Amino acid sequence: MKAIVKTEFDFAKQTDKYTGKVRDVYTIADDILVMIVTDRISAFDVVLPKGIPYKGQVLNQIASKFMDVTSDIVPNWKIASPDPMVTVGYKCNPFPVEMIVRGYLTGSAWRTYKSGIREICGVTIPNGMRENQQFETPIITPTTKAELGTHDEDISREEIISKGLISEKDYLQLEKIAIALFERGSQMAAKQGLILVDTKYEFGKRNDEIYLIDEIHTPDSSRYFYADSYDENFKNSLPQHQLSKEFVREWLMENNFQGKQGQQVPEMTDKIVESISNRYIELYEKITGETFRKTEYTDDIYIRIEENVKNMLARLIL
């Protein structure tokens, strides 16, 4: 199975290129970003050795859709999506913190809670909660943004403000925006029979205005449960039927990998790769209510991406 795991383009007026865990980001004229969402996949802050076919297209198209339908809450960096794997938008000055919104006690928060800790990022978690239990109201557990190969670190609102990472005025505004985005995402998920469990948002500033940047409500940044089975599974302490990247983390943990020094990534067989690809496509169709249209991996896919981006940039800067 083919996958796009690396790009090497040289666009007109290109001034920089950043290679992230999943995205290759080209800076044009120090003002425009070309974000190519590759098929790379990461877990535990490690980029896994094989790409996942169609993953980049899924992530890009979901994020593009949600940016369009949340722009009334906060402006976002997107200008256009000229290719299924590409978004072109404005360069913003990013805040050094990711805003994690959690509606349910699950994933890493549950693992922390299960260890006996009752405070996460300065937020007190009540005693007696169970895995996958809904919080009375969504909570925000921010993290610092990690560089490639390093881990995100939990941080509290008080630490963010006292360390001067973000001004108090801006941070309080980010909290309001993050909760509003989470509520909108939850409403849209409910219409499709899903529960938006938790998600992360990244923000930046442009012309002194807060912008939503990067991705939104994708399976890489979010976790979804199926609503129709949630109550029964929770009542019987059964695993939730979910759509997220958590199943990849669980597979890695079952094979003794959590990104720790000396651990080896388990073999990614074609069967594993195909199953992950299918799960991403499943989420696309479930969350959008649309049939996923595969953009075939032909030999000229790089030419297609390059031409689509060049045509877009020509309309913007030339």
C-alpha positions as CSV (number, residue, x, y, z in Angstrom):
1,M,0.0,0.0,0.0
2,K,1.4,3.4,-1.0
3,A,1.5,6.3,1.3
4,I,2.9,9.9,1.1
5,V,5.4,10.2,3.9
6,K,7.8,12.8,2.6
7,T,7.6,15.9,0.3
8,E,10.4,18.0,-1.2
9,F,8.9,21.0,-3.0
10,D,10.5,24.3,-4.0
11,F,7.7,26.8,-4.5
12,A,8.0,30.3,-5.8
13,K,9.0,32.8,-3.0
14,Q,9.4,30.0,-0.6
15,T,11.3,31.2,2.5
16,D,11.1,28.2,4.9
17,K,10.1,24.6,5.4
18,Y,9.1,22.9,8.6
19,T,8.7,19.1,8.9
20,G,6.4,18.2,11.8
21,K,5.3,14.8,13.0
22,V,2.6,14.6,10.3
23,R,2.7,17.9,8.3
24,D,5.2,19.4,6.0
25,V,4.7,23.2,6.2
26,Y,6.1,25.5,3.5
27,T,6.4,29.3,4.2
28,I,5.8,31.5,1.3
29,A,7.0,35.2,1.3
30,D,7.1,35.0,5.1
31,D,3.3,35.4,5.1
32,I,1.5,32.4,3.6
33,L,1.7,28.7,4.8
34,V,1.3,25.7,2.5
35,M,0.4,22.8,4.8
36,I,0.7,19.4,3.2
37,V,-0.8,16.7,5.4
38,T,1.2,13.6,4.8
39,D,0.3,10.0,5.6
40,R,2.8,9.9,8.4
41,I,1.4,8.8,11.8
42,S,2.8,9.5,15.2
43,A,2.0,8.1,18.7
44,F,3.6,8.8,22.0
45,D,5.4,11.7,20.2
46,V,7.2,9.2,17.9
47,V,6.7,9.1,14.1
48,L,6.0,5.4,13.3
49,P,8.0,3.8,10.5
50,K,5.1,3.3,8.0
51,G,2.6,5.8,6.6
52,I,-1.1,5.2,6.5
53,P,-2.7,5.5,3.0
54,Y,-5.4,8.2,2.8
55,K,-4.8,9.4,6.3
56,G,-3.5,12.8,5.1
57,Q,-6.5,13.3,2.9
58,V,-8.8,12.4,5.8
59,L,-7.2,14.7,8.2
60,N,-7.0,17.6,5.8
61,Q,-10.6,17.4,4.6
62,I,-12.1,17.0,8.1
63,A,-10.1,20.0,9.4
64,S,-11.0,22.0,6.4
65,K,-14.7,21.3,6.9
66,F,-14.6,22.2,10.6
67,M,-12.7,25.4,10.0
68,D,-15.4,26.5,7.6
69,V,-18.2,25.8,10.0
70,T,-16.6,27.3,13.1
71,S,-15.3,30.6,11.6
72,D,-18.1,32.5,13.3
73,I,-16.6,31.5,16.7
74,V,-13.0,32.5,15.9
75,P,-11.2,33.4,12.7
76,N,-8.9,30.7,11.4
77,W,-5.7,30.5,9.3
78,K,-7.3,28.8,6.3
79,I,-7.5,30.6,2.9
80,A,-8.3,27.5,0.7
81,S,-7.7,23.8,0.3
82,P,-6.5,23.5,-3.3
83,D,-5.7,19.8,-3.0
84,P,-7.2,16.9,-0.9
85,M,-4.0,16.8,1.1
86,V,-3.2,20.5,1.3
87,T,-4.4,23.6,3.0
88,V,-3.1,27.1,2.2
89,G,-3.5,29.8,4.8
90,Y,-2.1,32.8,6.7
91,K,1.0,32.5,8.8
92,C,0.3,33.3,12.5
93,N,2.4,33.7,15.5
94,P,1.6,30.6,17.5
95,F,1.0,30.5,21.2
96,P,3.4,28.0,22.9
97,V,0.5,26.0,24.5
98,E,-2.1,23.5,23.2
99,M,-5.6,23.7,24.7
100,I,-6.9,20.3,25.5
101,V,-10.6,20.1,26.2
102,R,-11.9,17.0,27.9
103,G,-15.6,16.0,28.2
104,Y,-14.9,12.6,29.6
105,L,-12.3,10.9,31.8
106,T,-10.5,8.6,29.4
107,G,-7.1,8.1,27.6
108,S,-4.1,9.7,29.3
109,A,-6.3,11.5,31.8
110,W,-7.7,8.2,33.0
111,R,-4.3,6.6,33.2
112,T,-3.2,9.5,35.4
113,Y,-6.3,9.3,37.5
114,K,-6.0,5.5,37.9
115,S,-2.5,6.0,39.3
116,G,-4.0,7.9,42.2
117,I,-3.5,11.5,41.0
118,R,-6.5,13.8,41.5
119,E,-5.3,17.0,39.9
120,I,-4.5,17.4,36.2
121,C,-3.0,20.7,34.9
122,G,-4.3,22.4,38.0
123,V,-7.8,21.0,37.6
124,T,-9.1,18.9,40.5
125,I,-10.8,15.7,39.5
126,P,-13.4,14.3,41.9
127,N,-12.9,11.0,43.7
128,G,-14.9,8.0,42.7
129,M,-15.0,8.6,38.9
130,R,-14.8,5.7,36.5
131,E,-13.1,5.2,33.1
132,N,-15.0,7.0,30.3
133,Q,-17.3,8.9,32.8
134,Q,-18.5,12.3,31.6
135,F,-17.3,15.3,33.6
136,E,-20.0,17.6,35.0
137,T,-18.7,20.3,32.7
138,P,-15.8,20.0,30.1
139,I,-12.4,20.7,31.6
140,I,-9.3,22.3,30.0
141,T,-5.9,20.6,30.6
142,P,-3.3,22.6,28.6
143,T,0.1,21.3,27.5
144,T,3.2,23.0,26.3
145,K,3.9,22.4,22.6
146,A,6.7,19.9,22.2
147,E,9.4,20.0,19.6
148,L,9.8,16.9,17.3
149,G,11.0,13.9,19.3
150,T,10.1,15.4,22.7
151,H,7.0,15.0,24.9
152,D,4.3,17.6,25.5
153,E,4.3,18.6,29.2
154,D,1.2,19.2,31.3
155,I,0.9,22.8,32.6
156,S,-1.7,24.7,34.5
157,R,-3.4,28.0,33.8
158,E,-1.6,29.6,36.6
159,E,1.8,28.5,35.4
160,I,1.1,29.6,31.8
161,I,0.2,33.1,33.1
162,S,2.9,33.4,35.8
163,K,5.7,32.3,33.3
164,G,4.5,34.8,30.8
165,L,3.9,32.2,28.1
166,I,0.5,33.9,27.4
167,S,-1.0,37.0,28.9
168,E,-3.8,36.5,31.3
169,K,-6.2,38.5,29.0
170,D,-5.3,36.3,26.0
171,Y,-5.4,33.0,27.9
172,L,-8.9,33.6,29.4
173,Q,-10.1,34.4,25.9
174,L,-8.5,31.2,24.6
175,E,-10.4,29.2,27.2
176,K,-13.7,30.7,26.2
177,I,-13.0,30.1,22.5
178,A,-11.9,26.5,23.2
179,I,-15.1,25.7,25.1
180,A,-17.2,27.3,22.4
181,L,-15.5,25.2,19.7
182,F,-15.9,22.0,21.8
183,E,-19.6,22.7,22.2
184,R,-20.0,23.3,18.4
185,G,-18.0,20.1,17.7
186,S,-20.1,18.2,20.2
187,Q,-23.4,19.4,18.5
188,M,-22.2,18.4,15.1
189,A,-20.9,15.0,16.3
190,A,-24.3,14.3,18.0
191,K,-26.1,14.8,14.7
192,Q,-24.0,11.9,13.3
193,G,-24.5,9.6,16.3
194,L,-21.1,10.4,17.9
195,I,-19.8,11.9,21.1
196,L,-16.9,14.3,20.9
197,V,-14.9,13.0,24.0
198,D,-11.8,15.2,24.0
199,T,-9.8,17.3,21.6
200,K,-6.9,19.7,21.3
201,Y,-6.8,23.2,19.7
202,E,-3.9,25.4,18.7
203,F,-4.1,29.1,18.4
204,G,-2.0,32.0,17.2
205,K,-2.1,35.7,16.6
206,R,-2.2,37.7,13.4
207,N,-2.5,41.5,13.4
208,D,-3.1,41.2,17.2
209,E,-6.2,39.0,16.6
210,I,-6.5,35.4,17.9
211,Y,-6.7,32.8,15.1
212,L,-7.4,29.1,15.2
213,I,-4.4,27.3,13.5
214,D,-3.4,23.8,12.6
215,E,-6.2,21.1,12.6
216,I,-9.6,20.8,14.3
217,H,-11.8,17.8,15.3
218,T,-9.7,15.3,13.3
219,P,-9.0,11.7,14.6
220,D,-5.4,12.8,15.3
221,S,-6.5,15.7,17.5
222,S,-9.8,14.3,18.9
223,R,-11.5,11.2,20.3
224,Y,-15.1,10.2,19.5
225,F,-17.3,7.5,21.0
226,Y,-20.4,6.0,19.3
227,A,-23.4,7.5,21.2
228,D,-25.7,4.5,20.7
229,S,-23.5,2.1,22.7
230,Y,-22.0,4.5,25.3
231,D,-24.6,4.1,28.1
232,E,-24.6,0.3,27.9
233,N,-20.9,0.0,27.7
234,F,-20.3,2.4,30.6
235,K,-22.9,0.7,32.7
236,N,-21.2,-2.7,32.2
237,S,-17.6,-1.3,32.4
238,L,-16.9,-2.3,28.8
239,P,-14.5,-0.6,26.4
240,Q,-16.2,2.1,24.4
241,H,-16.6,1.8,20.6
242,Q,-14.5,4.7,19.6
243,L,-13.1,6.5,16.6
244,S,-9.7,8.1,17.3
245,K,-6.0,7.4,17.3
246,E,-6.3,5.8,20.7
247,F,-6.6,2.3,19.2
248,V,-3.1,2.9,17.7
249,R,-1.7,3.8,21.1
250,E,-3.4,0.7,22.6
251,W,-2.0,-1.5,19.9
252,L,1.5,-0.1,20.6
253,M,1.1,-0.6,24.4
254,E,-0.1,-4.2,23.9
255,N,3.2,-4.6,22.1
256,N,5.3,-3.0,24.8
257,F,5.9,0.4,23.2
258,Q,5.1,3.7,24.9
259,G,7.8,5.8,23.3
260,K,10.2,5.3,26.2
261,Q,14.0,5.0,25.7
262,G,15.1,1.6,24.5
263,Q,11.7,0.5,23.4
264,Q,11.2,-0.8,19.8
265,V,8.2,0.1,17.6
266,P,6.4,-3.2,16.9
267,E,6.3,-4.4,13.3
268,M,3.6,-2.6,11.3
269,T,2.3,-5.4,9.0
270,D,0.2,-4.6,5.9
271,K,-2.8,-5.9,7.8
272,I,-2.2,-3.4,10.6
273,V,-1.6,-0.5,8.2
274,E,-4.8,-1.3,6.3
275,S,-6.9,-1.6,9.4
276,I,-5.6,1.8,10.6
277,S,-6.4,3.3,7.2
278,N,-9.9,1.9,7.3
279,R,-10.5,3.3,10.7
280,Y,-9.5,6.8,9.5
281,I,-11.9,6.5,6.5
282,E,-14.6,5.3,8.8
283,L,-14.3,8.4,11.0
284,Y,-14.4,10.7,8.0
285,E,-17.6,9.2,6.7
286,K,-19.1,9.0,10.2
287,I,-18.3,12.5,11.3
288,T,-19.0,14.2,8.0
289,G,-21.9,12.1,6.8
290,E,-20.3,12.0,3.4
291,T,-18.8,9.2,1.4
292,F,-15.0,9.3,1.3
293,R,-13.6,9.7,-2.2
294,K,-10.2,8.2,-2.4
295,T,-7.6,10.2,-4.4
296,E,-5.7,7.4,-5.9
297,Y,-1.9,7.1,-5.4
298,T,-0.7,7.3,-8.9
299,D,2.9,7.9,-10.0
300,D,2.1,11.6,-10.7
301,I,0.6,12.4,-7.3
302,Y,3.5,14.7,-6.4
303,I,3.0,16.5,-9.7
304,R,-0.7,16.9,-8.9
305,I,0.0,18.4,-5.5
306,E,2.7,20.7,-6.8
307,E,0.5,22.0,-9.6
308,N,-2.5,22.6,-7.4
309,V,-0.4,24.5,-4.9
310,K,1.4,26.6,-7.6
311,N,-2.0,27.6,-9.1
312,M,-3.3,28.6,-5.7
313,L,-0.2,30.6,-4.9
314,A,-0.2,32.3,-8.3
315,R,-3.7,33.7,-7.4
316,L,-2.5,34.9,-4.0
317,I,1.0,36.4,-4.5
318,L,1.9,36.9,-8.1
